[in-house]
């Protein structure tokens, strides 16, 4: 699975190592504000959606782990409440914690965009390629 063009957006990867299945959401904003049209777009709706889909496919919540990548500050002149990347990462961490899903790895923040590749059948590895050309595994 792949998610490209992560600037302030965050790829949320849920993985079940027992069943070797996973799911990815490309989260653009921390809160849906009650909108239901695109649940994968918002942290508060994407994570429950992914979790429930995985449970419907045989996972157990206590088996799930999470990885995240993205959340850059793409516009250095904006700070505080306008830094969507920081707000996305904070919201995702809080939601994962509320569901008891451990965050086992992340590559977040900074000022460069990212793309990810997720390999659920190969141990749940995530390859992160940054816009500056560097690559890491989380």
N, CA, C and O atoms as a GROMACS GRO file, in nm:
protein
  552
    1UNK      N    1   0.084  -0.117   0.000
    1UNK     CA    2   0.000   0.000   0.000
    1UNK      C    3   0.089   0.124   0.000
    1UNK      O    4   0.198   0.123   0.056
    2UNK      N    5   0.041   0.228  -0.063
    2UNK     CA    6   0.120   0.349  -0.079
    2UNK      C    7   0.036   0.472  -0.046
    2UNK      O    8  -0.084   0.475  -0.073
    3UNK      N    9   0.101   0.571   0.012
    3UNK     CA   10   0.040   0.703   0.029
    3UNK      C   11   0.144   0.805  -0.012
    3UNK      O   12   0.253   0.809   0.045
    4UNK      N   13   0.112   0.887  -0.112
    4UNK     CA   14   0.210   0.982  -0.164
    4UNK      C   15   0.167   1.125  -0.134
    4UNK      O   16   0.050   1.153  -0.110
    5UNK      N   17   0.264   1.213  -0.134
    5UNK     CA   18   0.236   1.355  -0.118
    5UNK      C   19   0.193   1.396   0.021
    5UNK      O   20   0.103   1.477   0.037
    6UNK      N   21   0.258   1.339   0.122
    6UNK     CA   22   0.228   1.375   0.260
    6UNK      C   23   0.306   1.500   0.298
    6UNK      O   24   0.428   1.493   0.318
    7UNK      N   25   0.239   1.612   0.307
    7UNK     CA   26   0.301   1.735   0.357
    7UNK      C   27   0.260   1.747   0.503
    7UNK      O   28   0.318   1.683   0.590
    8UNK      N   29   0.160   1.830   0.528
    8UNK     CA   30   0.105   1.839   0.664
    8UNK      C   31   0.013   1.720   0.692
    8UNK      O   32  -0.024   1.696   0.807
    9UNK      N   33  -0.024   1.646   0.589
    9UNK     CA   34  -0.105   1.526   0.606
    9UNK      C   35  -0.022   1.418   0.674
    9UNK      O   36   0.101   1.422   0.676
   10UNK      N   37  -0.093   1.320   0.731
   10UNK     CA   38  -0.026   1.210   0.801
   10UNK      C   39  -0.082   1.078   0.752
   10UNK      O   40  -0.204   1.059   0.745
   11UNK      N   41   0.008   0.986   0.717
   11UNK     CA   42  -0.033   0.849   0.688
   11UNK      C   43  -0.045   0.776   0.821
   11UNK      O   44   0.051   0.770   0.898
   12UNK      N   45  -0.163   0.722   0.847
   12UNK     CA   46  -0.186   0.639   0.965
   12UNK      C   47  -0.192   0.495   0.918
   12UNK      O   48  -0.276   0.459   0.836
   13UNK      N   49  -0.102   0.414   0.970
   13UNK     CA   50  -0.094   0.274   0.932
   13UNK      C   51  -0.131   0.191   1.053
   13UNK      O   52  -0.064   0.198   1.156
   14UNK      N   53  -0.237   0.111   1.042
   14UNK     CA   54  -0.271   0.014   1.146
   14UNK      C   55  -0.230  -0.122   1.094
   14UNK      O   56  -0.248  -0.154   0.976
   15UNK      N   57  -0.175  -0.203   1.184
   15UNK     CA   58  -0.124  -0.335   1.145
   15UNK      C   59  -0.156  -0.437   1.252
   15UNK      O   60  -0.147  -0.410   1.372
   16UNK      N   61  -0.194  -0.554   1.207
   16UNK     CA   62  -0.218  -0.668   1.294
   16UNK      C   63  -0.112  -0.773   1.264
   16UNK      O   64  -0.125  -0.847   1.166
   17UNK      N   65  -0.005  -0.781   1.346
   17UNK     CA   66   0.102  -0.875   1.316
   17UNK      C   67   0.060  -1.022   1.325
   17UNK      O   68   0.120  -1.108   1.261
   18UNK      N   69  -0.044  -1.049   1.403
   18UNK     CA   70  -0.090  -1.187   1.417
   18UNK      C   71  -0.152  -1.238   1.288
   18UNK      O   72  -0.126  -1.351   1.246
   19UNK      N   73  -0.234  -1.154   1.224
   19UNK     CA   74  -0.302  -1.192   1.099
   19UNK      C   75  -0.234  -1.138   0.974
   19UNK      O   76  -0.274  -1.170   0.862
   20UNK      N   77  -0.129  -1.055   0.993
   20UNK     CA   78  -0.056  -0.994   0.882
   20UNK      C   79  -0.147  -0.918   0.787
   20UNK      O   80  -0.138  -0.931   0.665
   21UNK      N   81  -0.236  -0.837   0.847
   21UNK     CA   82  -0.320  -0.749   0.767
   21UNK      C   83  -0.302  -0.607   0.818
   21UNK      O   84  -0.266  -0.584   0.934
   22UNK      N   85  -0.328  -0.512   0.729
   22UNK     CA   86  -0.312  -0.373   0.768
   22UNK      C   87  -0.401  -0.282   0.687
   22UNK      O   88  -0.468  -0.324   0.592
   23UNK      N   89  -0.400  -0.156   0.727
   23UNK     CA   90  -0.481  -0.054   0.660
   23UNK      C   91  -0.409   0.080   0.671
   23UNK      O   92  -0.335   0.104   0.766
   24UNK      N   93  -0.433   0.166   0.572
   24UNK     CA   94  -0.368   0.298   0.568
   24UNK      C   95  -0.474   0.404   0.541
   24UNK      O   96  -0.564   0.385   0.458
   25UNK      N   97  -0.463   0.517   0.612
   25UNK     CA   98  -0.544   0.635   0.582
   25UNK      C   99  -0.451   0.754   0.561
   25UNK      O  100  -0.349   0.767   0.630
   26UNK      N  101  -0.485   0.839   0.467
   26UNK     CA  102  -0.413   0.963   0.439
   26UNK      C  103  -0.493   1.075   0.505
   26UNK      O  104  -0.584   1.131   0.444
   27UNK      N  105  -0.458   1.106   0.630
   27UNK     CA  106  -0.533   1.201   0.711
   27UNK      C  107  -0.490   1.344   0.676
   27UNK      O  108  -0.371   1.377   0.680
   28UNK      N  109  -0.588   1.426   0.642
   28UNK     CA  110  -0.560   1.563   0.602
   28UNK      C  111  -0.584   1.665   0.712
   28UNK      O  112  -0.517   1.768   0.718
   29UNK      N  113  -0.681   1.636   0.801
   29UNK     CA  114  -0.719   1.730   0.906
   29UNK      C  115  -0.748   1.655   1.036
   29UNK      O  116  -0.786   1.538   1.032
   30UNK      N  117  -0.730   1.721   1.150
   30UNK     CA  118  -0.749   1.652   1.278
   30UNK      C  119  -0.894   1.619   1.312
   30UNK      O  120  -0.921   1.517   1.375
   31UNK      N  121  -0.988   1.704   1.273
   31UNK     CA  122  -1.127   1.685   1.315
   31UNK      C  123  -1.224   1.700   1.198
   31UNK      O  124  -1.205   1.783   1.109
   32UNK      N  125  -1.327   1.616   1.201
   32UNK     CA  126  -1.428   1.618   1.095
   32UNK      C  127  -1.533   1.726   1.115
   32UNK      O  128  -1.598   1.766   1.018
   33UNK      N  129  -1.550   1.773   1.236
   33UNK     CA  130  -1.654   1.871   1.263
   33UNK      C  131  -1.793   1.817   1.232
   33UNK      O  132  -1.884   1.894   1.199
   34UNK      N  133  -1.810   1.686   1.243
   34UNK     CA  134  -1.940   1.624   1.217
   34UNK      C  135  -1.964   1.585   1.072
   34UNK      O  136  -2.067   1.527   1.040
   35UNK      N  137  -1.870   1.616   0.983
   35UNK     CA  138  -1.885   1.578   0.842
   35UNK      C  139  -1.869   1.427   0.829
   35UNK      O  140  -1.784   1.367   0.895
   36UNK      N  141  -1.950   1.366   0.744
   36UNK     CA  142  -1.949   1.221   0.726
   36UNK      C  143  -1.912   1.179   0.585
   36UNK      O  144  -1.904   1.060   0.556
   37UNK      N  145  -1.890   1.275   0.495
   37UNK     CA  146  -1.875   1.243   0.353
   37UNK      C  147  -1.743   1.174   0.319
   37UNK      O  148  -1.741   1.089   0.230
   38UNK      N  149  -1.634   1.208   0.387
   38UNK     CA  150  -1.502   1.148   0.356
   38UNK      C  151  -1.433   1.111   0.487
   38UNK      O  152  -1.344   1.184   0.531
   39UNK      N  153  -1.470   1.001   0.550
   39UNK     CA  154  -1.418   0.969   0.683
   39UNK      C  155  -1.267   0.946   0.686
   39UNK      O  156  -1.206   0.964   0.792
   40UNK      N  157  -1.205   0.906   0.578
   40UNK     CA  158  -1.061   0.886   0.575
   40UNK      C  159  -0.981   1.014   0.578
   40UNK      O  160  -0.860   1.010   0.598
   41UNK      N  161  -1.046   1.126   0.558
   41UNK     CA  162  -0.980   1.256   0.552
   41UNK      C  163  -0.946   1.313   0.690
   41UNK      O  164  -0.854   1.395   0.702
   42UNK      N  165  -1.018   1.271   0.792
   42UNK     CA  166  -1.006   1.331   0.925
   42UNK      C  167  -0.958   1.228   1.027
   42UNK      O  168  -0.998   1.112   1.023
   43UNK      N  169  -0.871   1.271   1.117
   43UNK     CA  170  -0.816   1.179   1.219
   43UNK      C  171  -0.926   1.118   1.303
   43UNK      O  172  -0.922   0.999   1.332
   44UNK      N  173  -1.025   1.199   1.344
   44UNK     CA  174  -1.127   1.149   1.436
   44UNK      C  175  -1.224   1.050   1.373
   44UNK      O  176  -1.296   0.981   1.445
   45UNK      N  177  -1.227   1.041   1.241
   45UNK     CA  178  -1.312   0.942   1.175
   45UNK      C  179  -1.232   0.833   1.105
   45UNK      O  180  -1.279   0.720   1.091
   46UNK      N  181  -1.111   0.865   1.060
   46UNK     CA  182  -1.030   0.767   0.987
   46UNK      C  183  -0.984   0.652   1.076
   46UNK      O  184  -0.993   0.536   1.037
   47UNK      N  185  -0.937   0.684   1.196
   47UNK     CA  186  -0.883   0.578   1.282
   47UNK      C  187  -0.991   0.479   1.323
   47UNK      O  188  -0.969   0.358   1.313
   48UNK      N  189  -1.109   0.524   1.370
   48UNK     CA  190  -1.214   0.426   1.400
   48UNK      C  191  -1.256   0.346   1.278
   48UNK      O  192  -1.286   0.227   1.289
   49UNK      N  193  -1.260   0.410   1.161
   49UNK     CA  194  -1.296   0.339   1.038
   49UNK      C  195  -1.196   0.227   1.009
   49UNK      O  196  -1.236   0.113   0.984
   50UNK      N  197  -1.066   0.259   1.011
   50UNK     CA  198  -0.964   0.158   0.986
   50UNK      C  199  -0.973   0.045   1.087
   50UNK      O  200  -0.971  -0.073   1.051
   51UNK      N  201  -0.984   0.081   1.215
   51UNK     CA  202  -0.991  -0.018   1.322
   51UNK      C  203  -1.110  -0.111   1.302
   51UNK      O  204  -1.096  -0.233   1.312
   52UNK      N  205  -1.226  -0.055   1.276
   52UNK     CA  206  -1.346  -0.137   1.258
   52UNK      C  207  -1.337  -0.227   1.136
   52UNK      O  208  -1.382  -0.342   1.140
   53UNK      N  209  -1.280  -0.176   1.027
   53UNK     CA  210  -1.262  -0.260   0.908
   53UNK      C  211  -1.168  -0.378   0.938
   53UNK      O  212  -1.192  -0.490   0.892
   54UNK      N  213  -1.064  -0.351   1.014
   54UNK     CA  214  -0.971  -0.459   1.047
   54UNK      C  215  -1.037  -0.562   1.139
   54UNK      O  216  -1.015  -0.682   1.124
   55UNK      N  217  -1.116  -0.516   1.234
   55UNK     CA  218  -1.187  -0.608   1.323
   55UNK      C  219  -1.286  -0.693   1.243
   55UNK      O  220  -1.300  -0.813   1.268
   56UNK      N  221  -1.354  -0.633   1.146
   56UNK     CA  222  -1.446  -0.709   1.061
   56UNK      C  223  -1.372  -0.814   0.977
   56UNK      O  224  -1.432  -0.911   0.931
   57UNK      N  225  -1.242  -0.794   0.958
   57UNK     CA  226  -1.162  -0.889   0.880
   57UNK      C  227  -1.078  -0.980   0.968
   57UNK      O  228  -0.980  -1.038   0.921
   58UNK      N  229  -1.115  -0.994   1.096
   58UNK     CA  230  -1.053  -1.094   1.182
   58UNK      C  231  -0.954  -1.044   1.284
   58UNK      O  232  -0.903  -1.124   1.363
   59UNK      N  233  -0.926  -0.916   1.287
   59UNK     CA  234  -0.833  -0.863   1.387
   59UNK      C  235  -0.903  -0.844   1.520
   59UNK      O  236  -1.026  -0.835   1.527
   60UNK      N  237  -0.823  -0.838   1.625
   60UNK     CA  238  -0.869  -0.806   1.759
   60UNK      C  239  -0.801  -0.676   1.797
   60UNK      O  240  -0.681  -0.660   1.773
   61UNK      N  241  -0.876  -0.583   1.855
   61UNK     CA  242  -0.820  -0.449   1.884
   61UNK      C  243  -0.688  -0.457   1.960
   61UNK      O  244  -0.595  -0.383   1.928
   62UNK      N  245  -0.678  -0.545   2.059
   62UNK     CA  246  -0.554  -0.550   2.139
   62UNK      C  247  -0.433  -0.600   2.060
   62UNK      O  248  -0.320  -0.590   2.107
   63UNK      N  249  -0.457  -0.654   1.940
   63UNK     CA  250  -0.346  -0.699   1.854
   63UNK      C  251  -0.293  -0.589   1.763
   63UNK      O  252  -0.186  -0.604   1.705
   64UNK      N  253  -0.367  -0.479   1.751
   64UNK     CA  254  -0.330  -0.374   1.656
   64UNK      C  255  -0.216  -0.288   1.707
   64UNK      O  256  -0.207  -0.258   1.826
   65UNK      N  257  -0.130  -0.248   1.614
   65UNK     CA  258  -0.026  -0.149   1.641
   65UNK      C  259  -0.035  -0.044   1.531
   65UNK      O  260  -0.092  -0.067   1.425
   66UNK      N  261   0.023   0.074   1.560
   66UNK     CA  262   0.016   0.183   1.464
   66UNK      C  263   0.154   0.239   1.434
   66UNK      O  264   0.244   0.235   1.517
   67UNK      N  265   0.167   0.291   1.312
   67UNK     CA  266   0.282   0.369   1.269
   67UNK      C  267   0.226   0.492   1.200
   67UNK      O  268   0.119   0.487   1.138
   68UNK      N  269   0.298   0.604   1.209
   68UNK     CA  270   0.254   0.725   1.142
   68UNK      C  271   0.373   0.792   1.073
   68UNK      O  272   0.488   0.780   1.117
   69UNK      N  273   0.344   0.863   0.964
   69UNK     CA  274   0.447   0.938   0.893
   69UNK      C  275   0.382   1.061   0.831
   69UNK      O  276   0.269   1.055   0.783
   70UNK      N  277   0.454   1.172   0.833
   70UNK     CA  278   0.404   1.296   0.775
   70UNK      C  279   0.400   1.406   0.880
   70UNK      O  280   0.485   1.411   0.969
   71UNK      N  281   0.303   1.493   0.868
   71UNK     CA  282   0.285   1.600   0.967
   71UNK      C  283   0.390   1.708   0.961
   71UNK      O  284   0.428   1.765   1.063
   72UNK      N  285   0.438   1.737   0.841
   72UNK     CA  286   0.540   1.841   0.824
   72UNK      C  287   0.480   1.980   0.840
   72UNK      O  288   0.360   2.000   0.825
   73UNK      N  289   0.568   2.073   0.872
   73UNK     CA  290   0.531   2.215   0.871
   73UNK      C  291   0.575   2.268   0.735
   73UNK      O  292   0.690   2.307   0.716
   74UNK      N  293   0.483   2.270   0.644
   74UNK     CA  294   0.516   2.303   0.505
   74UNK      C  295   0.534   2.453   0.483
   74UNK      O  296   0.595   2.494   0.385
   75UNK      N  297   0.481   2.532   0.572
   75UNK     CA  298   0.490   2.677   0.559
   75UNK      C  299   0.548   2.732   0.688
   75UNK      O  300   0.476   2.751   0.786
   76UNK      N  301   0.678   2.757   0.690
   76UNK     CA  302   0.747   2.794   0.812
   76UNK      C  303   0.698   2.925   0.873
   76UNK      O  304   0.721   2.948   0.992
   77UNK      N  305   0.632   3.010   0.796
   77UNK     CA  306   0.583   3.136   0.851
   77UNK      C  307   0.458   3.118   0.936
   77UNK      O  308   0.422   3.207   1.013
   78UNK      N  309   0.392   3.002   0.922
   78UNK     CA  310   0.273   2.975   1.003
   78UNK      C  311   0.316   2.898   1.126
   78UNK      O  312   0.403   2.812   1.119
   79UNK      N  313   0.254   2.929   1.238
   79UNK     CA  314   0.285   2.858   1.360
   79UNK      C  315   0.159   2.848   1.444
   79UNK      O  316   0.053   2.898   1.408
   80UNK      N  317   0.173   2.781   1.556
   80UNK     CA  318   0.061   2.769   1.649
   80UNK      C  319  -0.053   2.691   1.589
   80UNK      O  320  -0.033   2.584   1.532
   81UNK      N  321  -0.174   2.745   1.601
   81UNK     CA  322  -0.295   2.677   1.560
   81UNK      C  323  -0.301   2.655   1.408
   81UNK      O  324  -0.375   2.569   1.362
   82UNK      N  325  -0.223   2.731   1.331
   82UNK     CA  326  -0.224   2.715   1.186
   82UNK      C  327  -0.131   2.603   1.139
   82UNK      O  328  -0.134   2.567   1.021
   83UNK      N  329  -0.049   2.548   1.227
   83UNK     CA  330   0.040   2.439   1.188
   83UNK      C  331  -0.040   2.309   1.186
   83UNK      O  332  -0.048   2.238   1.286
   84UNK      N  333  -0.098   2.280   1.071
   84UNK     CA  334  -0.185   2.164   1.057
   84UNK      C  335  -0.109   2.034   1.082
   84UNK      O  336  -0.164   1.941   1.140
   85UNK      N  337   0.018   2.026   1.039
   85UNK     CA  338   0.096   1.905   1.061
   85UNK      C  339   0.106   1.868   1.207
   85UNK      O  340   0.080   1.753   1.244
   86UNK      N  341   0.142   1.963   1.293
   86UNK     CA  342   0.150   1.938   1.437
   86UNK      C  343   0.014   1.900   1.494
   86UNK      O  344   0.004   1.809   1.577
   87UNK      N  345  -0.090   1.968   1.449
   87UNK     CA  346  -0.224   1.938   1.499
   87UNK      C  347  -0.269   1.798   1.456
   87UNK      O  348  -0.333   1.727   1.534
   88UNK      N  349  -0.237   1.759   1.333
   88UNK     CA  350  -0.272   1.624   1.288
   88UNK      C  351  -0.203   1.518   1.373
   88UNK      O  352  -0.267   1.424   1.420
   89UNK      N  353  -0.073   1.535   1.393
   89UNK     CA  354   0.004   1.437   1.470
   89UNK      C  355  -0.050   1.428   1.613
   89UNK      O  356  -0.068   1.318   1.665
   90UNK      N  357  -0.076   1.542   1.677
   90UNK     CA  358  -0.128   1.543   1.814
   90UNK      C  359  -0.263   1.473   1.823
   90UNK      O  360  -0.287   1.394   1.914
   91UNK      N  361  -0.352   1.502   1.728
   91UNK     CA  362  -0.485   1.440   1.729
   91UNK      C  363  -0.474   1.289   1.710
   91UNK      O  364  -0.542   1.212   1.778
   92UNK      N  365  -0.389   1.247   1.618
   92UNK     CA  366  -0.372   1.104   1.590
   92UNK      C  367  -0.317   1.032   1.713
   92UNK      O  368  -0.367   0.926   1.749
   93UNK      N  369  -0.217   1.088   1.777
   93UNK     CA  370  -0.163   1.027   1.899
   93UNK      C  371  -0.270   1.011   2.005
   93UNK      O  372  -0.281   0.906   2.068
   94UNK      N  373  -0.350   1.116   2.025
   94UNK     CA  374  -0.455   1.113   2.128
   94UNK      C  375  -0.560   1.007   2.095
   94UNK      O  376  -0.605   0.934   2.184
   95UNK      N  377  -0.600   0.998   1.969
   95UNK     CA  378  -0.704   0.902   1.930
   95UNK      C  379  -0.651   0.759   1.943
   95UNK      O  380  -0.722   0.672   1.993
   96UNK      N  381  -0.529   0.736   1.898
   96UNK     CA  382  -0.471   0.601   1.914
   96UNK      C  383  -0.466   0.562   2.061
   96UNK      O  384  -0.502   0.450   2.097
   97UNK      N  385  -0.423   0.654   2.145
   97UNK     CA  386  -0.416   0.627   2.289
   97UNK      C  387  -0.555   0.596   2.345
   97UNK      O  388  -0.569   0.505   2.426
   98UNK      N  389  -0.656   0.670   2.302
   98UNK     CA  390  -0.792   0.648   2.354
   98UNK      C  391  -0.845   0.509   2.317
   98UNK      O  392  -0.927   0.454   2.390
   99UNK      N  393  -0.798   0.453   2.205
   99UNK     CA  394  -0.838   0.319   2.165
   99UNK      C  395  -0.742   0.211   2.216
   99UNK      O  396  -0.764   0.092   2.192
  100UNK      N  397  -0.637   0.252   2.285
  100UNK     CA  398  -0.542   0.155   2.337
  100UNK      C  399  -0.455   0.093   2.230
  100UNK      O  400  -0.407  -0.019   2.246
  101UNK      N  401  -0.434   0.164   2.119
  101UNK     CA  402  -0.350   0.114   2.010
  101UNK      C  403  -0.212   0.176   2.024
  101UNK      O  404  -0.198   0.298   2.011
  102UNK      N  405  -0.109   0.094   2.050
  102UNK     CA  406   0.025   0.151   2.067
  102UNK      C  407   0.083   0.206   1.938
  102UNK      O  408   0.070   0.146   1.831
  103UNK      N  409   0.146   0.322   1.949
  103UNK     CA  410   0.218   0.383   1.838
  103UNK      C  411   0.361   0.331   1.848
  103UNK      O  412   0.436   0.371   1.936
  104UNK      N  413   0.399   0.241   1.756
  104UNK     CA  414   0.527   0.171   1.766
  104UNK      C  415   0.638   0.236   1.685
  104UNK      O  416   0.756   0.207   1.708
  105UNK      N  417   0.603   0.323   1.590
  105UNK     CA  418   0.706   0.391   1.510
  105UNK      C  419   0.645   0.512   1.443
  105UNK      O  420   0.526   0.515   1.412
  106UNK      N  421   0.730   0.613   1.420
  106UNK     CA  422   0.683   0.731   1.349
  106UNK      C  423   0.800   0.804   1.283
  106UNK      O  424   0.915   0.793   1.326
  107UNK      N  425   0.766   0.877   1.180
  107UNK     CA  426   0.857   0.969   1.113
  107UNK      C  427   0.772   1.093   1.084
  107UNK      O  428   0.707   1.101   0.980
  108UNK      N  429   0.774   1.188   1.176
  108UNK     CA  430   0.684   1.303   1.167
  108UNK      C  431   0.759   1.434   1.188
  108UNK      O  432   0.873   1.436   1.237
  109UNK      N  433   0.693   1.543   1.151
  109UNK     CA  434   0.747   1.676   1.173
  109UNK      C  435   0.844   1.719   1.064
  109UNK      O  436   0.846   1.662   0.955
  110UNK      N  437   0.924   1.818   1.097
  110UNK     CA  438   1.020   1.870   1.001
  110UNK      C  439   0.952   1.960   0.898
  110UNK      O  440   0.840   2.007   0.918
  111UNK      N  441   1.023   1.983   0.788
  111UNK     CA  442   0.974   2.076   0.687
  111UNK      C  443   0.973   2.016   0.546
  111UNK      O  444   0.958   2.090   0.448
  112UNK      N  445   0.988   1.885   0.535
  112UNK     CA  446   0.984   1.822   0.402
  112UNK      C  447   0.870   1.722   0.395
  112UNK      O  448   0.834   1.658   0.494
  113UNK      N  449   0.814   1.709   0.276
  113UNK     CA  450   0.708   1.614   0.253
  113UNK      C  451   0.761   1.472   0.248
  113UNK      O  452   0.882   1.449   0.244
  114UNK      N  453   0.670   1.378   0.247
  114UNK     CA  454   0.704   1.237   0.247
  114UNK      C  455   0.606   1.158   0.162
  114UNK      O  456   0.496   1.204   0.130
  115UNK      N  457   0.647   1.037   0.126
  115UNK     CA  458   0.559   0.935   0.071
  115UNK      C  459   0.593   0.806   0.142
  115UNK      O  460   0.707   0.788   0.186
  116UNK      N  461   0.496   0.715   0.154
  116UNK     CA  462   0.523   0.589   0.224
  116UNK      C  463   0.479   0.470   0.140
  116UNK      O  464   0.391   0.480   0.055
  117UNK      N  465   0.545   0.359   0.167
  117UNK     CA  466   0.504   0.228   0.115
  117UNK      C  467   0.492   0.137   0.235
  117UNK      O  468   0.581   0.132   0.320
  118UNK      N  469   0.381   0.064   0.244
  118UNK     CA  470   0.351  -0.025   0.356
  118UNK      C  471   0.346  -0.168   0.306
  118UNK      O  472   0.285  -0.196   0.202
  119UNK      N  473   0.410  -0.258   0.380
  119UNK     CA  474   0.424  -0.398   0.339
  119UNK      C  475   0.366  -0.490   0.446
  119UNK      O  476   0.441  -0.546   0.526
  120UNK      N  477   0.234  -0.507   0.450
  120UNK     CA  478   0.173  -0.588   0.555
  120UNK      C  479   0.213  -0.735   0.552
  120UNK      O  480   0.223  -0.798   0.658
  121UNK      N  481   0.237  -0.790   0.436
  121UNK     CA  482   0.273  -0.932   0.428
  121UNK      C  483   0.420  -0.957   0.458
  121UNK      O  484   0.463  -1.072   0.470
  122UNK      N  485   0.497  -0.850   0.471
  122UNK     CA  486   0.640  -0.862   0.499
  122UNK      C  487   0.673  -0.804   0.636
  122UNK      O  488   0.770  -0.730   0.652
  123UNK      N  489   0.590  -0.837   0.735
  123UNK     CA  490   0.617  -0.796   0.871
  123UNK      C  491   0.567  -0.657   0.908
  123UNK      O  492   0.597  -0.609   1.017
  124UNK      N  493   0.492  -0.593   0.821
  124UNK     CA  494   0.436  -0.462   0.852
  124UNK      C  495   0.533  -0.346   0.837
  124UNK      O  496   0.511  -0.239   0.893
  125UNK      N  497   0.640  -0.367   0.763
  125UNK     CA  498   0.738  -0.260   0.743
  125UNK      C  499   0.682  -0.143   0.666
  125UNK      O  500   0.594  -0.159   0.581
  126UNK      N  501   0.734  -0.026   0.696
  126UNK     CA  502   0.694   0.096   0.626
  126UNK      C  503   0.820   0.166   0.578
  126UNK      O  504   0.908   0.199   0.657
  127UNK      N  505   0.828   0.190   0.448
  127UNK     CA  506   0.939   0.264   0.389
  127UNK      C  507   0.895   0.408   0.369
  127UNK      O  508   0.794   0.434   0.303
  128UNK      N  509   0.971   0.501   0.425
  128UNK     CA  510   0.939   0.643   0.414
  128UNK      C  511   1.042   0.707   0.322
  128UNK      O  512   1.162   0.698   0.346
  129UNK      N  513   0.994   0.772   0.217
  129UNK     CA  514   1.080   0.846   0.125
  129UNK      C  515   1.048   0.994   0.142
  129UNK      O  516   0.936   1.038   0.119
  130UNK      N  517   1.149   1.068   0.184
  130UNK     CA  518   1.132   1.212   0.204
  130UNK      C  519   1.159   1.288   0.075
  130UNK      O  520   1.230   1.240  -0.013
  131UNK      N  521   1.101   1.405   0.065
  131UNK     CA  522   1.118   1.488  -0.055
  131UNK      C  523   1.262   1.534  -0.072
  131UNK      O  524   1.302   1.573  -0.181
  132UNK      N  525   1.342   1.529   0.035
  132UNK     CA  526   1.484   1.566   0.022
  132UNK      C  527   1.570   1.449  -0.027
  132UNK      O  528   1.692   1.461  -0.038
  133UNK      N  529   1.505   1.334  -0.058
  133UNK     CA  530   1.574   1.220  -0.114
  133UNK      C  531   1.614   1.112  -0.015
  133UNK      O  532   1.654   1.004  -0.056
  134UNK      N  533   1.602   1.137   0.114
  134UNK     CA  534   1.640   1.036   0.213
  134UNK      C  535   1.528   0.934   0.227
  134UNK      O  536   1.410   0.965   0.209
  135UNK      N  537   1.568   0.812   0.260
  135UNK     CA  538   1.472   0.703   0.283
  135UNK      C  539   1.502   0.639   0.417
  135UNK      O  540   1.618   0.623   0.456
  136UNK      N  541   1.396   0.602   0.488
  136UNK     CA  542   1.409   0.531   0.615
  136UNK      C  543   1.303   0.423   0.622
  136UNK      O  544   1.207   0.423   0.545
  137UNK      N  545   1.322   0.333   0.715
  137UNK     CA  546   1.224   0.228   0.744
  137UNK      C  547   1.175   0.252   0.886
  137UNK      O  548   1.253   0.275   0.978
  138UNK      N  549   1.043   0.246   0.902
  138UNK     CA  550   0.988   0.254   1.036
  138UNK      C  551   0.901   0.132   1.062
  138UNK      O  552   0.845   0.118   1.170
   0.00000   0.00000   0.00000
